[in-house]
Each structure stands twice: as structure tokens, then as C-alpha cells.
Amino acid sequence: MLLGVNIGGLGTMIASMASVISYKLYAAEHPSQAGKYVRTFLYYNFLGLLLIGGAVYFLL
């Protein structure tokens, strides 16, 4: 269960309250760049998901 708590928000913004809060704060400060934030967020989360998923696949 602790592993799920640590990586549960990986992949989507709405899976983690901290991610939603960080987006809201960024969008309030930089409203014209909110879309870029989401694209960058999704890119790095998907990359992390692939890396972690690949590592787990090869370790098991």
C-alpha cells in the first residue's frame, strides 16, 4: 500500500491532490501558460510511468 501512495498520482493530474494544487497555483500566476504546464506535466509523468513500468517488468 505504501508504494501505491508514493506513485499513485503517476500519469494523471487528478490522481494526486498535490498535482491539482500545484496546477491551480501555477495557472493562477501564469494563466496563458496553463496548457503548456499540463503538456509538460503529462510528458514527464508518462516518461516516469514507462521507466518504472519497464524496471518492474524486468525485475519480476
C-alpha positions as CSV (number, residue, x, y, z in Angstrom):
1,M,0.0,0.0,0.0
2,L,2.9,2.4,0.7
3,L,4.1,2.0,-2.8
4,G,0.7,3.0,-4.2
5,V,0.7,6.1,-2.0
6,N,4.0,7.2,-3.4
7,I,3.3,6.6,-7.1
8,G,-0.5,6.7,-7.2
9,G,-0.5,10.1,-8.9
10,L,1.8,9.0,-11.7
11,G,0.2,9.5,-15.1
12,T,-2.7,11.8,-14.5
13,M,-3.1,15.1,-12.7
14,I,-6.4,14.3,-10.9
15,A,-4.9,11.2,-9.3
16,S,-3.0,13.3,-6.8
17,M,-4.2,16.2,-4.8
18,A,-0.7,17.7,-4.7
19,S,-0.7,17.8,-8.5
20,V,-4.0,19.5,-8.7
21,I,-2.9,22.1,-6.1
22,S,0.3,22.8,-8.0
23,Y,-1.6,23.2,-11.2
24,K,-4.0,25.6,-9.6
25,L,-1.2,27.7,-8.2
26,Y,0.7,27.8,-11.5
27,A,-2.4,28.6,-13.5
28,A,-3.3,31.5,-11.2
29,E,0.2,33.0,-11.6
30,H,0.6,32.2,-15.4
31,P,-2.9,31.8,-17.0
32,S,-1.6,32.0,-20.5
33,Q,0.9,29.1,-19.9
34,A,-1.6,26.7,-18.2
35,G,-1.8,24.5,-21.3
36,K,2.0,24.2,-21.5
37,Y,2.1,23.2,-17.9
38,V,-0.4,20.4,-18.5
39,R,1.5,19.1,-21.5
40,T,4.8,19.2,-19.7
41,F,3.3,17.5,-16.7
42,L,1.8,14.7,-18.8
43,Y,5.0,14.2,-20.7
44,Y,7.2,13.7,-17.6
45,N,4.6,11.6,-15.8
46,F,4.2,9.3,-18.8
47,L,8.0,9.1,-19.2
48,G,8.2,8.2,-15.5
49,L,5.5,5.6,-15.8
50,L,7.3,3.9,-18.7
51,L,10.6,3.9,-16.8
52,I,9.1,2.5,-13.6
53,G,6.9,0.0,-15.5
54,G,9.9,-1.2,-17.5
55,A,12.0,-1.6,-14.4
56,V,9.3,-3.6,-12.7
57,Y,8.8,-5.7,-15.8
58,F,12.5,-6.6,-16.0
59,L,12.8,-7.1,-12.2
60,L,9.9,-9.5,-11.9
